[in-house]
Amino acid sequence: MSSSAGHRRFAAAWDWLARHESARERRLRARLAGQASGRVLEIGYGVGSNWPHLPAGVEYVGIEPDPYMRERAVRHRPADRSLDLRDGDAQALDFPDASFDTVIGTLVLCTIPDPVAALREIRRVLKPGGRLLFWEHVNARSRLGRIALGAVTPLWSRVGGGCHPNRDTLETIEAAGFAVHDLRIGRIGPLPSISGLARPVGVER
Ligand SMILES: C[S@@+](CC[C@H](N)C(=O)[O-])C[C@H]1O[C@@H](n2cnc3c(N)ncnc32)[C@H](O)[C@@H]1O
């Protein structure tokens, strides 16, 4: 369940930004979402920027807690796809254990209030052998960069729909019990970014 009041202005801004992503960013989404298979859960689908890149035949469920994002996303819904779109919170997923082959999360662990809780839930709902496909901007590596991102975080978060530019998300994914593969380091504007796939380690059911 989700009780998000939403961020109307941020959803409008994100919708605009999504329509103006660079070719490189679109290619990254295509590479990532194109690896989805089987039963797929996307957490925080925003305005649906990954939808054009989903392989044919996947069984897609998307959750998005922000009503303004959901409202905008349906305008971009592909006519030829069947997408199960729901309200929902990645920190408390309303799905049984081991029910998805793939989880997609892009630019979302920066915003979820408790990313550790979300990753715990992702682990729970992934089938053995399942994968988390991720793309996230992350904290700077340099001391000065970390100080700068820490300083701008309160204001950034207020105008950016709760986004935190100073999260060490790679470390958080690994600490949550995932092994990261195919890690790629890049940038989103001024921010370092990471993308790749993560598999739960030590899952025995
Ligand atoms: C920066 S937007 C990214 C949207 C989309 N994933 C993309 O790649 O374009 C962050 C998204 O995370 C969503 N979000 C925030 N808290 C969440 C939560 N607890 N569970 C799931 N999604 C959440 C927001 O509503 C928003 O749609």
The ligand as an SDF file (V2000), in Angstrom:
LIG
                    3D

 27 29  0  0  0  0  0  0  0  0999 V2000
   13.3660   10.3900  -10.1450 C   0  0  0  0  0  0  0  0  0  0  0  0
   11.8980    9.5120  -10.3050 S   0  0  0  0  0  0  0  0  0  0  0  0
   12.3920    8.1670  -11.3840 C   0  0  0  0  0  0  0  0  0  0  0  0
   11.2350    7.5490  -12.0970 C   0  0  0  0  0  0  0  0  0  0  0  0
   11.5880    6.3450  -13.0030 C   0  0  0  0  0  0  0  0  0  0  0  0
   12.0350    5.2230  -12.2300 N   0  0  0  0  0  0  0  0  0  0  0  0
   12.5970    6.6880  -14.0500 C   0  0  0  0  0  0  0  0  0  0  0  0
   13.6110    6.0120  -14.1850 O   0  0  0  0  0  0  0  0  0  0  0  0
   12.3460    7.6470  -14.8000 O   0  0  0  0  0  0  0  0  0  0  0  0
   11.8060    8.6840   -8.7110 C   0  0  0  0  0  0  0  0  0  0  0  0
   10.5520    7.8500   -8.5580 C   0  0  0  0  0  0  0  0  0  0  0  0
   10.5850    7.1050   -7.3350 O   0  0  0  0  0  0  0  0  0  0  0  0
    9.2640    7.0280   -6.8710 C   0  0  0  0  0  0  0  0  0  0  0  0
    9.2250    6.6370   -5.4500 N   0  0  0  0  0  0  0  0  0  0  0  0
    9.3910    7.4260   -4.3700 C   0  0  0  0  0  0  0  0  0  0  0  0
    9.2160    6.7300   -3.2370 N   0  0  0  0  0  0  0  0  0  0  0  0
    8.9350    5.4690   -3.6070 C   0  0  0  0  0  0  0  0  0  0  0  0
    8.6340    4.2780   -2.8930 C   0  0  0  0  0  0  0  0  0  0  0  0
    8.6010    4.2640   -1.5470 N   0  0  0  0  0  0  0  0  0  0  0  0
    8.3860    3.1610   -3.5850 N   0  0  0  0  0  0  0  0  0  0  0  0
    8.4160    3.1610   -4.9380 C   0  0  0  0  0  0  0  0  0  0  0  0
    8.6890    4.2590   -5.6870 N   0  0  0  0  0  0  0  0  0  0  0  0
    8.9520    5.3950   -5.0210 C   0  0  0  0  0  0  0  0  0  0  0  0
    8.7640    8.4370   -7.1210 C   0  0  0  0  0  0  0  0  0  0  0  0
    7.3630    8.5480   -6.9990 O   0  0  0  0  0  0  0  0  0  0  0  0
    9.2770    8.6920   -8.5180 C   0  0  0  0  0  0  0  0  0  0  0  0
    8.3960    8.2390   -9.5000 O   0  0  0  0  0  0  0  0  0  0  0  0
  1  2  1  0
  2  3  1  0
  2 10  1  0
  3  4  1  0
  4  5  1  0
  5  6  1  0
  5  7  1  0
  7  8  2  0
  7  9  1  0
 10 11  1  0
 11 12  1  0
 11 26  1  0
 12 13  1  0
 13 14  1  0
 13 24  1  0
 14 15  1  0
 14 23  1  0
 15 16  2  0
 16 17  1  0
 17 18  1  0
 17 23  2  0
 18 19  1  0
 18 20  2  0
 20 21  1  0
 21 22  2  0
 22 23  1  0
 24 25  1  0
 24 26  1  0
 26 27  1  0
M  CHG  2   2   1   9  -1
M  END
$$$$
